[in-house]
């Protein structure tokens, strides 16, 4: 259930929205930010997560320019097709309070807070290679649940008008960030979450996800169907696994666009993720054991970013920068000399996308 922070200090995060212009000005240029509320000429905007609407005016006066409104699907639609009018009105009043104070508002629709009725559908949970089911709702491999979530988002648009929001936050299939669930064994072996009935081809997949290669193969196995299983085959399987995760993100992006939303879509990528050398080691080992603690979660950001459709207003958004998670705070004294805005090669995965962080 979404919780409210009790003070500005406890919720202050830096939204370093370095919007890189790629429409006629060059990737390395910082583009001026336009929107409904006046800001300074600085490319930096400060905001709060889980913003308290009673502090909205004080936050604006203190220089805050971004508010965050987080919904809970479980609270919005506690029974299938039954939407809580009192809760909706409360959310509308909070949105009005932010807007009246001059704050731009980022929306989280709260797919990570699914209603209990959603779990009554078959194959509603991710399952890893150990047969353990995860808590998050499986919006990657389950088209029926995607349809239910899209109906919910359409209702949010009807009630609150998505275009009143400056941006929406996009995760993956039922998680707030663009990830598969966490390891089921916590410290033993990495979980790979593609072993529910649909993922393994025993129930329908979304049409946009191809069937799994090598069905029945488990990460770490050196043989398949009586033959040696090569690193190249493990790479094919991993491409499919990451592709399914990306498909869930692109589905969400399309869902908001189909509702007519024209603002920014922030794809939340936490931490440093899987480094290329770590990825290569994991493939060479056929994804065995603890060769990568992040790859099972799909945190290969170069692959993820390359797979996102390069649409206007899609923001590659680092949701945990140097906060200590995933050893992402390993900066050295000399790092300040690095040019973080250097132009990527033409045709690279960064072309056409913006970036931000908290």
CORWO-V378191 format. One record per pair of residues at least 24 apart in sequence whose C-alpha atoms are under 8 Angstrom apart, sorted by sequence separation. I is the first residue (numbers start at 1). J is the second residue. D is the distance in Angstrom with one decimal. If there is no record, write none. Layout:
BEGIN
i->I j->J d->D
i->I j->J d->D
END
This chain:
BEGIN
i->19 j->43 d->7.7
i->112 j->136 d->6.8
i->121 j->145 d->7.8
i->213 j->237 d->5.9
i->18 j->43 d->6.2
i->69 j->94 d->7.8
i->112 j->137 d->7.5
i->212 j->237 d->7.4
i->274 j->299 d->5.7
i->275 j->300 d->7.1
i->17 j->43 d->6.8
i->18 j->44 d->6.9
i->39 j->65 d->7.5
i->69 j->95 d->7.3
i->273 j->299 d->4.7
i->274 j->300 d->4.9
i->16 j->43 d->7.8
i->17 j->44 d->5.9
i->118 j->145 d->7.2
i->192 j->219 d->7.5
i->213 j->240 d->7.5
i->273 j->300 d->5.8
i->274 j->301 d->7.1
i->16 j->44 d->5.3
i->17 j->45 d->6.5
i->212 j->240 d->6.8
i->273 j->301 d->6.3
i->15 j->44 d->6.9
i->16 j->45 d->6.3
i->15 j->45 d->5.6
i->16 j->46 d->7.5
i->210 j->240 d->7.9
i->269 j->299 d->7.8
i->14 j->45 d->7.2
i->15 j->46 d->5.4
i->67 j->98 d->6.9
i->14 j->46 d->5.2
i->15 j->47 d->6.2
i->140 j->172 d->7.3
i->269 j->301 d->7.4
i->13 j->46 d->6.7
i->14 j->47 d->6.4
i->139 j->172 d->7.6
i->140 j->173 d->4.7
i->12 j->46 d->7.7
i->13 j->47 d->5.9
i->139 j->173 d->4.0
i->140 j->174 d->7.9
i->209 j->243 d->7.7
i->12 j->47 d->6.3
i->13 j->48 d->5.6
i->138 j->173 d->5.7
i->139 j->174 d->5.6
i->209 j->244 d->6.0
i->12 j->48 d->4.8
i->13 j->49 d->7.1
i->67 j->103 d->6.1
i->69 j->105 d->6.8
i->71 j->107 d->7.8
i->73 j->109 d->7.0
i->79 j->115 d->7.4
i->137 j->173 d->6.9
i->138 j->174 d->6.1
i->321 j->357 d->6.7
i->11 j->48 d->5.2
i->12 j->49 d->7.0
i->65 j->102 d->7.6
i->66 j->103 d->5.5
i->67 j->104 d->6.1
i->68 j->105 d->5.6
i->69 j->106 d->6.2
i->70 j->107 d->6.0
i->71 j->108 d->6.0
i->72 j->109 d->6.6
i->73 j->110 d->5.5
i->78 j->115 d->5.8
i->80 j->117 d->6.7
i->136 j->173 d->8.0
i->137 j->174 d->4.9
i->316 j->353 d->6.7
i->318 j->355 d->7.8
i->320 j->357 d->7.3
i->321 j->358 d->6.4
i->11 j->49 d->5.6
i->65 j->103 d->5.1
i->66 j->104 d->5.0
i->67 j->105 d->4.7
i->68 j->106 d->4.8
i->69 j->107 d->5.1
i->70 j->108 d->4.5
i->71 j->109 d->5.0
i->72 j->110 d->4.6
i->73 j->111 d->5.9
i->77 j->115 d->7.0
i->78 j->116 d->7.7
i->79 j->117 d->6.6
i->80 j->118 d->8.0
i->111 j->149 d->7.5
i->136 j->174 d->5.6
i->137 j->175 d->7.8
i->209 j->247 d->7.0
i->315 j->353 d->6.0
i->316 j->354 d->5.9
i->317 j->355 d->5.5
i->318 j->356 d->6.2
i->319 j->357 d->5.6
i->320 j->358 d->6.1
i->11 j->50 d->7.3
i->64 j->103 d->7.7
i->65 j->104 d->6.2
i->66 j->105 d->5.8
i->67 j->106 d->6.1
i->68 j->107 d->6.0
i->69 j->108 d->6.2
i->70 j->109 d->6.1
i->71 j->110 d->5.0
i->72 j->111 d->7.1
i->73 j->112 d->7.9
i->74 j->113 d->5.8
i->78 j->117 d->7.9
i->136 j->175 d->6.4
i->208 j->247 d->7.1
i->314 j->353 d->5.9
i->315 j->354 d->4.7
i->316 j->355 d->4.6
i->317 j->356 d->4.5
i->318 j->357 d->4.4
i->319 j->358 d->5.2
i->8 j->48 d->7.2
i->11 j->51 d->7.4
i->66 j->106 d->7.1
i->68 j->108 d->7.5
i->70 j->110 d->6.3
i->72 j->112 d->7.8
i->73 j->113 d->5.6
i->74 j->114 d->5.1
i->75 j->115 d->7.5
i->312 j->352 d->7.0
i->313 j->353 d->7.3
i->314 j->354 d->6.5
i->315 j->355 d->5.2
i->316 j->356 d->6.3
i->317 j->357 d->5.2
i->318 j->358 d->6.5
i->53 j->94 d->5.8
i->56 j->97 d->7.0
i->57 j->98 d->7.9
i->60 j->101 d->6.7
i->72 j->113 d->5.4
i->73 j->114 d->5.4
i->74 j->115 d->3.9
i->310 j->351 d->7.5
i->311 j->352 d->7.0
i->312 j->353 d->7.1
i->313 j->354 d->7.2
i->315 j->356 d->6.7
i->317 j->358 d->7.9
i->56 j->98 d->5.8
i->60 j->102 d->7.0
i->72 j->114 d->7.4
i->73 j->115 d->6.2
i->74 j->116 d->7.2
i->306 j->348 d->7.8
i->310 j->352 d->5.5
i->311 j->353 d->7.4
i->54 j->97 d->8.0
i->60 j->103 d->6.7
i->306 j->349 d->4.5
i->310 j->353 d->6.2
i->53 j->97 d->6.1
i->57 j->101 d->5.1
i->109 j->153 d->7.3
i->305 j->349 d->6.1
i->306 j->350 d->7.5
i->5 j->50 d->6.3
i->7 j->52 d->7.9
i->53 j->98 d->6.3
i->56 j->101 d->6.0
i->57 j->102 d->8.0
i->136 j->181 d->6.9
i->305 j->350 d->7.3
i->4 j->50 d->5.7
i->5 j->51 d->6.9
i->6 j->52 d->7.3
i->3 j->50 d->7.1
i->4 j->51 d->6.9
i->5 j->52 d->6.6
i->8 j->55 d->7.8
i->56 j->103 d->7.6
i->109 j->156 d->8.0
i->134 j->181 d->6.7
i->194 j->241 d->7.2
i->267 j->314 d->7.3
i->269 j->316 d->7.3
i->271 j->318 d->6.8
i->302 j->349 d->7.4
i->2 j->50 d->7.9
i->4 j->52 d->6.3
i->235 j->283 d->6.0
i->265 j->313 d->6.2
i->266 j->314 d->6.2
i->267 j->315 d->6.0
i->268 j->316 d->6.9
i->269 j->317 d->5.9
i->270 j->318 d->5.5
i->271 j->319 d->7.1
i->234 j->283 d->5.9
i->264 j->313 d->4.7
i->265 j->314 d->4.9
i->266 j->315 d->4.6
i->267 j->316 d->5.4
i->268 j->317 d->5.0
i->269 j->318 d->4.9
i->270 j->319 d->4.8
i->271 j->320 d->5.2
i->134 j->184 d->7.5
i->263 j->313 d->6.6
i->264 j->314 d->5.9
i->265 j->315 d->5.8
i->266 j->316 d->6.2
i->267 j->317 d->5.5
i->268 j->318 d->5.9
i->269 j->319 d->5.7
i->270 j->320 d->4.9
i->271 j->321 d->5.9
i->8 j->59 d->7.3
i->232 j->283 d->7.8
i->262 j->313 d->7.9
i->264 j->315 d->6.7
i->266 j->317 d->5.6
i->268 j->319 d->5.5
i->269 j->320 d->7.8
i->270 j->321 d->7.4
i->271 j->322 d->7.5
i->132 j->184 d->6.8
i->231 j->283 d->5.6
i->234 j->286 d->5.4
i->231 j->284 d->5.1
i->234 j->287 d->7.3
i->245 j->298 d->7.2
i->273 j->326 d->7.4
i->231 j->285 d->7.2
i->271 j->325 d->6.4
i->272 j->326 d->6.8
i->126 j->181 d->7.9
i->231 j->286 d->5.8
i->271 j->326 d->6.1
i->272 j->327 d->7.7
i->128 j->184 d->7.8
i->142 j->198 d->7.0
i->230 j->286 d->7.5
i->242 j->298 d->5.9
i->271 j->327 d->8.0
i->272 j->328 d->5.6
i->141 j->198 d->6.1
i->229 j->286 d->7.9
i->241 j->298 d->7.8
i->271 j->328 d->5.8
i->107 j->165 d->6.4
i->141 j->199 d->5.9
i->246 j->304 d->6.2
i->250 j->308 d->6.4
i->105 j->164 d->7.8
i->106 j->165 d->5.8
i->109 j->168 d->7.9
i->249 j->308 d->7.6
i->250 j->309 d->6.9
i->105 j->165 d->5.2
i->106 j->166 d->5.7
i->107 j->167 d->6.3
i->108 j->168 d->6.0
i->109 j->169 d->7.8
i->114 j->174 d->7.7
i->104 j->165 d->7.0
i->105 j->166 d->5.5
i->106 j->167 d->4.7
i->107 j->168 d->4.6
i->108 j->169 d->5.3
i->113 j->174 d->8.0
i->130 j->191 d->7.8
i->143 j->204 d->7.9
i->242 j->303 d->7.5
i->243 j->304 d->8.0
i->246 j->307 d->6.3
i->104 j->166 d->5.8
i->105 j->167 d->6.9
i->106 j->168 d->5.4
i->107 j->169 d->6.2
i->108 j->170 d->7.7
i->112 j->174 d->4.9
i->129 j->191 d->6.7
i->142 j->204 d->7.7
i->143 j->205 d->6.4
i->242 j->304 d->7.2
i->246 j->308 d->6.7
i->106 j->169 d->7.1
i->111 j->174 d->5.4
i->112 j->175 d->4.9
i->128 j->191 d->5.7
i->129 j->192 d->6.2
i->142 j->205 d->6.2
i->143 j->206 d->5.0
i->111 j->175 d->7.0
i->112 j->176 d->5.5
i->128 j->192 d->5.2
i->129 j->193 d->7.0
i->131 j->195 d->7.4
i->141 j->205 d->5.7
i->142 j->206 d->6.6
i->222 j->286 d->6.9
i->243 j->307 d->7.4
i->37 j->102 d->5.6
i->111 j->176 d->7.2
i->128 j->193 d->4.2
i->129 j->194 d->7.4
i->141 j->206 d->6.4
i->180 j->245 d->7.4
i->220 j->285 d->6.9
i->221 j->286 d->6.8
i->36 j->102 d->7.9
i->37 j->103 d->6.7
i->110 j->176 d->7.4
i->127 j->193 d->5.3
i->128 j->194 d->6.0
i->129 j->195 d->5.9
i->179 j->245 d->7.4
i->220 j->286 d->5.1
i->37 j->104 d->6.8
i->126 j->193 d->5.7
i->127 j->194 d->6.4
i->128 j->195 d->5.4
i->178 j->245 d->7.8
i->219 j->286 d->6.1
i->220 j->287 d->5.1
i->221 j->288 d->7.4
i->2 j->70 d->6.7
i->36 j->104 d->7.2
i->92 j->160 d->6.3
i->126 j->194 d->7.0
i->127 j->195 d->5.1
i->128 j->196 d->7.5
i->141 j->209 d->7.9
i->219 j->287 d->5.1
i->220 j->288 d->3.7
i->2 j->71 d->7.0
i->35 j->104 d->7.9
i->126 j->195 d->7.3
i->127 j->196 d->4.9
i->219 j->288 d->5.8
i->220 j->289 d->6.7
i->2 j->72 d->6.5
i->126 j->196 d->6.0
i->1 j->72 d->6.4
i->88 j->159 d->7.3
i->125 j->196 d->7.5
i->178 j->249 d->7.3
i->173 j->245 d->7.3
i->123 j->196 d->6.4
i->172 j->245 d->6.6
i->123 j->197 d->6.5
i->172 j->246 d->7.7
i->77 j->152 d->7.6
i->123 j->198 d->7.1
i->173 j->248 d->5.8
i->172 j->248 d->5.7
i->173 j->249 d->7.4
i->172 j->249 d->5.3
i->171 j->249 d->6.5
i->73 j->152 d->7.6
i->170 j->249 d->7.0
i->170 j->252 d->6.9
i->170 j->253 d->7.5
i->129 j->218 d->6.1
i->178 j->267 d->6.9
i->129 j->219 d->7.5
i->177 j->267 d->7.6
i->178 j->268 d->5.7
i->179 j->269 d->7.9
i->177 j->268 d->5.0
i->178 j->269 d->5.7
i->176 j->268 d->7.7
i->177 j->269 d->6.2
i->178 j->270 d->7.7
i->177 j->270 d->6.9
i->168 j->263 d->7.6
i->170 j->265 d->6.6
i->167 j->263 d->5.3
i->168 j->264 d->6.4
i->169 j->265 d->6.0
i->170 j->266 d->5.7
i->171 j->267 d->6.0
i->163 j->260 d->7.8
i->166 j->263 d->5.4
i->167 j->264 d->4.3
i->168 j->265 d->5.1
i->169 j->266 d->4.8
i->170 j->267 d->4.7
i->171 j->268 d->5.7
i->162 j->260 d->8.0
i->163 j->261 d->5.6
i->165 j->263 d->7.0
i->166 j->264 d->6.4
i->167 j->265 d->5.5
i->168 j->266 d->6.1
i->169 j->267 d->6.3
i->170 j->268 d->6.1
i->162 j->261 d->5.9
i->163 j->262 d->6.6
i->167 j->266 d->6.8
i->169 j->268 d->6.9
i->189 j->288 d->7.9
i->190 j->289 d->6.4
i->163 j->263 d->6.8
i->189 j->289 d->4.9
i->190 j->290 d->6.1
i->188 j->289 d->7.5
i->189 j->290 d->5.4
i->153 j->255 d->7.9
i->157 j->259 d->7.2
i->188 j->290 d->7.2
i->190 j->292 d->7.2
i->141 j->244 d->7.5
i->153 j->256 d->7.8
i->190 j->293 d->5.9
i->193 j->296 d->7.4
i->140 j->244 d->6.5
i->190 j->294 d->7.8
i->192 j->296 d->4.7
i->193 j->297 d->8.0
i->140 j->245 d->6.2
i->150 j->255 d->6.5
i->154 j->259 d->6.6
i->190 j->295 d->7.9
i->191 j->296 d->5.5
i->192 j->297 d->7.1
i->190 j->296 d->5.8
i->191 j->297 d->7.6
i->140 j->247 d->7.4
i->140 j->248 d->5.1
i->139 j->248 d->6.8
i->1 j->113 d->6.4
i->183 j->296 d->7.7
i->183 j->297 d->7.8
i->182 j->297 d->6.4
i->180 j->296 d->7.3
i->181 j->297 d->6.1
i->180 j->297 d->4.4
i->179 j->297 d->5.3
i->180 j->298 d->6.0
i->179 j->298 d->5.6
i->178 j->298 d->8.0
i->179 j->299 d->6.4
i->178 j->299 d->7.8
i->35 j->166 d->7.6
i->177 j->319 d->7.9
i->28 j->341 d->5.4
i->27 j->341 d->8.0
i->28 j->342 d->5.9
i->28 j->343 d->5.4
i->27 j->343 d->5.8
i->27 j->344 d->7.7
i->27 j->351 d->7.6
i->22 j->351 d->7.4
i->22 j->352 d->6.0
i->22 j->353 d->8.0
i->20 j->353 d->7.7
i->21 j->354 d->7.7
i->20 j->354 d->5.5
i->19 j->354 d->5.2
i->20 j->355 d->7.2
i->18 j->354 d->7.4
i->19 j->355 d->6.0
i->18 j->355 d->6.0
i->19 j->356 d->7.3
i->17 j->355 d->6.4
i->18 j->356 d->5.9
i->17 j->356 d->4.3
i->16 j->356 d->5.4
i->17 j->357 d->6.6
i->15 j->356 d->6.4
i->16 j->357 d->5.3
i->15 j->357 d->5.3
i->16 j->358 d->6.7
i->14 j->357 d->7.2
i->15 j->358 d->4.8
i->14 j->358 d->5.0
i->13 j->358 d->5.6
END
